[in-house]
Amino acid sequence: MNAQAQISMLSLATVALTAVMLVVTPASAKGKSEKHDKNAPTTSAAAAASLLGTVPQSAPAGKPGQQDSKPGMAWKTVGGTVKSIQGETYVVEDFEGNQMKMHVGQGTKHLRGNKKIGDTIRAEITHGGFANSIQ
């Protein structure tokens, strides 16, 4: 055989080997995951979740203007002065002059007593405006 034919055969063999590897690798990975030892250390979150049970999921953010009505994942901490209280809704003016509404409900932790108009507060709120805690 000449050099050109040998290079052509080598290229063909490389392509064939690559194709076989593309087929065999996913199949062998699937077989290994089925035989996984439950006591073996894992490195992925999905594998850890399968060993530990379910992983808590965060609730999707509400639509703009929609308030949360129960405690949830904290989004930010706000501070300011209580300008008005209407039922379970507090209007708070922050130190920059911006006003926001927050829902203060049964699930809110009141640190240092109940608040009234004119009090300076700090609250941990959810993305939907529910006050998880207020002090």
ZILINJO-V608527 format. One record per residue. N is the residue number from 0. RES is the residue in one small letter. PSI is psi in whole degrees, 0 to 359 (* if undefined). D_CENTER is the distance of its C-alpha to the mean C-alpha in Angstrom with 1 decimal. Layout:
N/RES/PSI/D_CENTER
N/RES/PSI/D_CENTER
This chain:
0/m/148/62.4
1/n/172/61.9
2/a/323/59.0
3/q/317/57.5
4/a/322/57.4
5/q/318/55.8
6/i/319/53.0
7/s/317/52.5
8/m/321/52.3
9/l/319/49.9
10/s/318/47.6
11/l/319/47.8
12/a/321/47.1
13/t/316/44.0
14/v/317/42.7
15/a/317/43.4
16/l/319/41.8
17/t/317/38.6
18/a/318/38.5
19/v/318/39.0
20/m/323/36.2
21/l/330/33.8
22/v/318/34.8
23/v/320/35.1
24/t/309/31.9
25/p/323/29.3
26/a/320/31.7
27/s/328/32.1
28/a/321/28.3
29/k/318/28.0
30/g/322/30.8
31/k/323/29.3
32/s/331/26.0
33/e/333/28.1
34/k/11/30.1
35/h/131/27.2
36/d/124/28.2
37/k/344/25.8
38/n/357/26.8
39/a/148/26.3
40/p/146/23.7
41/t/159/20.7
42/t/349/18.8
43/s/154/15.9
44/a/323/12.7
45/a/319/14.1
46/a/320/17.4
47/a/319/16.2
48/a/324/14.5
49/s/330/17.9
50/l/325/19.7
51/l/350/17.8
52/g/209/17.1
53/t/150/13.9
54/v/132/10.5
55/p/137/8.9
56/q/139/6.7
57/s/145/5.4
58/a/145/8.4
59/p/150/8.9
60/a/142/10.5
61/g/170/14.2
62/k/153/17.0
63/p/133/18.8
64/g/350/21.2
65/q/126/19.7
66/q/147/19.2
67/d/149/17.2
68/s/8/19.8
69/k/162/18.1
70/p/153/16.0
71/g/196/12.2
72/m/131/9.4
73/a/138/11.5
74/w/312/11.4
75/k/169/14.7
76/t/131/18.1
77/v/151/21.1
78/g/151/24.8
79/g/198/27.9
80/t/136/30.8
81/v/120/30.8
82/k/326/32.9
83/s/155/33.0
84/i/120/32.0
85/q/100/32.2
86/g/243/31.4
87/e/12/27.8
88/t/122/27.0
89/y/137/27.5
90/v/121/28.2
91/v/133/27.5
92/e/120/29.0
93/d/179/27.2
94/f/351/29.4
95/e/0/29.5
96/g/1/30.9
97/n/137/27.8
98/q/143/27.6
99/m/154/24.6
100/k/142/24.4
101/m/144/22.3
102/h/122/22.5
103/v/107/23.9
104/g/197/24.2
105/q/331/25.1
106/g/357/21.7
107/t/133/22.1
108/k/120/23.4
109/h/107/26.5
110/l/132/27.4
111/r/39/31.0
112/g/174/32.1
113/n/154/31.8
114/k/157/31.8
115/k/169/34.4
116/i/134/35.0
117/g/345/35.6
118/d/145/33.5
119/t/130/31.2
120/i/165/27.8
121/r/128/24.4
122/a/142/21.4
123/e/118/17.8
124/i/159/16.3
125/t/173/13.3
126/h/330/12.6
127/g/4/15.3
128/g/9/17.7
129/f/133/18.0
130/a/108/19.4
131/n/320/17.9
132/s/153/20.8
133/i/135/23.8
134/q/*/26.5
